[in-house]
Amino acid sequence: MIDARTLLLAEQAHRADGSHATADLLREAASTITSLRTALRLARAQIAAERDALIQTHGIGGVIPDSDELGLAGVADLNAVLAQADEALK
């Protein structure tokens, strides 16, 4: 996966070669990636807080009983979303 830092290095190389249009596109792409990563980090924090609140609400001593199928399903869904966010943020 290409990260923003790699794009910025490529941008510098293209600018040094006089390819300013390509360099501008690379800088814009790097900026977009940085903005999206920041948004994903913020969303991840909110989802983690929702998961914790769900466990607090449905759980007993921080554990959701096996009989609470909806609570367990909700935590499982949020865990899956958090795993995807974590994978994207690597």
N, C-alpha and C positions, 0 to 999 in steps of 0.2 A: 504494500500500500504506500502511496506517495503522501508524505505529510507536507505541511505548510513550509517547514524549514527547507526541504528539498526543492520545493517550487521557488523559494526565494533565492536559493543558490543558482538555480537554473536561470532565474530572472537576471541576476547579476552577470552571468556569463553571456546571455543574449544581449544585454544592454552594452556590455563591453565590445561585442562583435558588431554593434550598430543596429541590431534587430529590435528597435524600440517598441514596435507594435506587439511583437511576441512577448517581450519583456513586460509590457503593460498588462497583457492577458495573464501572464504567470503571476504577477503581483496581485491582480484582482482575484485569481483563483485561490491564492494563498490567504488572502484576506477573508474570502468566503469560507474557506475551511476553518479558519480560526474562529470566525463568528459562529459557525454551526457547532463546533466543538464546545464553545462556551455555552450555547443554548442547550446542548445535550447534557452538559454537566449540571446545569441548573434544573433541567427537567428530571434528571436522575435523582438529584437531591430531593425534589418534591415527591417523586414516586417512592423513594425510600421512606420518607416521612409518612406517606399514606399507608405504606406497608406496616410501619411501626404502630401507627394509630389503629389499624385493623387488628393487629395482634393484641394491642392494649384493650380494645373494645371487646373482642371475642375470646380472648385468652384468659386463662387462669394461671397466674404466676408466670406469664410470658409464654404459655403454651396453649394452643387452641385444641380443645378436646376433639377426639376422633368423631364424636357425634355431631359436631358443627361442620357439616359438609360445605355449606356456603362460605364460612370463614376460611376453611382450608383451601377451597377452590380459589378464593380471592387472593390469598397469600401466594398460592402456586402461580396464578396469573401474573401477579406483580413481580415475583421472583424471575419469571421468564422474561419479562420486559427489562428488568434490571440486568439480567445476563446479556441480553442483546445490547443494551447501552454500554455495558462494560466491555464487550467485544469490540464495539465500534470505537471506543475511546482508547484502545490499546495502541 
